[in-house]
Amino acid sequence: MRRFHPRAMRIIAASALTLALGACATTPDPIVEDRSRCDAYGFQRGTDAYANCVMTQDRDRERRYDRQAGQRPSRAERSYGSSEE
């Protein structure tokens, strides 16, 4: 039976521990983040203003995800602020 070098065993153990701990990490729920942000802005839950704030946060997050993914901006986003009409 072949024995592993002690340094290799440490690297393998550290890698396994990193993978195990990484699997335990959870990503925050986007709606919770949206609500927390609107709470911090001072909107009262249950109001139209609060609902609009949450929807705006959701829309803005989706736009950020789309930009990060390299997708083309929507027609409205492309024409916003442009000199072409």
Rosetta constraint file for C-alpha pairs under 8 A:
AtomPair CA 4 CA 8 HARMONIC 6.49 0.50
AtomPair CA 4 CA 9 HARMONIC 6.45 0.50
AtomPair CA 5 CA 9 HARMONIC 6.38 0.50
AtomPair CA 6 CA 10 HARMONIC 6.32 0.50
AtomPair CA 7 CA 11 HARMONIC 6.32 0.50
AtomPair CA 8 CA 12 HARMONIC 6.14 0.50
AtomPair CA 9 CA 13 HARMONIC 6.02 0.50
AtomPair CA 10 CA 14 HARMONIC 6.01 0.50
AtomPair CA 11 CA 15 HARMONIC 6.06 0.50
AtomPair CA 12 CA 16 HARMONIC 6.12 0.50
AtomPair CA 13 CA 17 HARMONIC 6.13 0.50
AtomPair CA 14 CA 18 HARMONIC 6.10 0.50
AtomPair CA 15 CA 19 HARMONIC 6.19 0.50
AtomPair CA 16 CA 20 HARMONIC 6.11 0.50
AtomPair CA 17 CA 21 HARMONIC 6.10 0.50
AtomPair CA 18 CA 22 HARMONIC 5.93 0.50
AtomPair CA 19 CA 23 HARMONIC 6.19 0.50
AtomPair CA 20 CA 24 HARMONIC 6.76 0.50
AtomPair CA 21 CA 25 HARMONIC 6.83 0.50
AtomPair CA 28 CA 32 HARMONIC 7.44 0.50
AtomPair CA 28 CA 33 HARMONIC 7.29 0.50
AtomPair CA 29 CA 33 HARMONIC 6.57 0.50
AtomPair CA 30 CA 34 HARMONIC 6.16 0.50
AtomPair CA 30 CA 58 HARMONIC 7.83 0.50
AtomPair CA 31 CA 35 HARMONIC 6.09 0.50
AtomPair CA 31 CA 54 HARMONIC 7.83 0.50
AtomPair CA 31 CA 58 HARMONIC 7.53 0.50
AtomPair CA 32 CA 36 HARMONIC 6.05 0.50
AtomPair CA 33 CA 37 HARMONIC 6.13 0.50
AtomPair CA 34 CA 38 HARMONIC 6.31 0.50
AtomPair CA 34 CA 54 HARMONIC 5.58 0.50
AtomPair CA 34 CA 57 HARMONIC 5.64 0.50
AtomPair CA 34 CA 58 HARMONIC 6.76 0.50
AtomPair CA 35 CA 39 HARMONIC 6.03 0.50
AtomPair CA 35 CA 54 HARMONIC 6.08 0.50
AtomPair CA 36 CA 40 HARMONIC 6.12 0.50
AtomPair CA 37 CA 41 HARMONIC 6.27 0.50
AtomPair CA 38 CA 42 HARMONIC 6.52 0.50
AtomPair CA 38 CA 43 HARMONIC 5.82 0.50
AtomPair CA 38 CA 50 HARMONIC 6.69 0.50
AtomPair CA 38 CA 53 HARMONIC 6.03 0.50
AtomPair CA 38 CA 54 HARMONIC 6.51 0.50
AtomPair CA 39 CA 43 HARMONIC 5.57 0.50
AtomPair CA 39 CA 44 HARMONIC 7.07 0.50
AtomPair CA 39 CA 45 HARMONIC 7.68 0.50
AtomPair CA 43 CA 47 HARMONIC 7.85 0.50
AtomPair CA 43 CA 49 HARMONIC 6.72 0.50
AtomPair CA 43 CA 50 HARMONIC 5.25 0.50
AtomPair CA 43 CA 53 HARMONIC 7.91 0.50
AtomPair CA 44 CA 49 HARMONIC 7.76 0.50
AtomPair CA 44 CA 50 HARMONIC 5.99 0.50
AtomPair CA 45 CA 50 HARMONIC 5.67 0.50
AtomPair CA 45 CA 51 HARMONIC 7.77 0.50
AtomPair CA 46 CA 50 HARMONIC 6.60 0.50
AtomPair CA 46 CA 51 HARMONIC 7.26 0.50
AtomPair CA 47 CA 51 HARMONIC 6.43 0.50
AtomPair CA 48 CA 52 HARMONIC 6.10 0.50
AtomPair CA 49 CA 53 HARMONIC 6.12 0.50
AtomPair CA 50 CA 54 HARMONIC 6.27 0.50
AtomPair CA 51 CA 55 HARMONIC 6.18 0.50
AtomPair CA 52 CA 56 HARMONIC 6.01 0.50
AtomPair CA 53 CA 57 HARMONIC 6.16 0.50
AtomPair CA 54 CA 58 HARMONIC 6.20 0.50
AtomPair CA 55 CA 59 HARMONIC 6.13 0.50
AtomPair CA 56 CA 60 HARMONIC 6.06 0.50
AtomPair CA 57 CA 61 HARMONIC 6.12 0.50
AtomPair CA 58 CA 62 HARMONIC 6.24 0.50
AtomPair CA 59 CA 63 HARMONIC 6.28 0.50
AtomPair CA 60 CA 64 HARMONIC 6.26 0.50
AtomPair CA 61 CA 65 HARMONIC 6.21 0.50
AtomPair CA 62 CA 66 HARMONIC 6.14 0.50
AtomPair CA 63 CA 67 HARMONIC 6.16 0.50
AtomPair CA 64 CA 68 HARMONIC 6.09 0.50
AtomPair CA 65 CA 69 HARMONIC 6.09 0.50
AtomPair CA 66 CA 70 HARMONIC 6.37 0.50
AtomPair CA 66 CA 71 HARMONIC 5.42 0.50
AtomPair CA 66 CA 72 HARMONIC 7.76 0.50
AtomPair CA 66 CA 73 HARMONIC 7.73 0.50
AtomPair CA 67 CA 71 HARMONIC 5.74 0.50
AtomPair CA 67 CA 72 HARMONIC 7.36 0.50
AtomPair CA 67 CA 73 HARMONIC 7.26 0.50
AtomPair CA 73 CA 77 HARMONIC 5.80 0.50
AtomPair CA 73 CA 78 HARMONIC 6.14 0.50
AtomPair CA 74 CA 78 HARMONIC 6.20 0.50
AtomPair CA 75 CA 79 HARMONIC 6.09 0.50
AtomPair CA 76 CA 80 HARMONIC 5.91 0.50
AtomPair CA 78 CA 82 HARMONIC 7.41 0.50
AtomPair CA 79 CA 84 HARMONIC 7.32 0.50
AtomPair CA 79 CA 85 HARMONIC 7.84 0.50
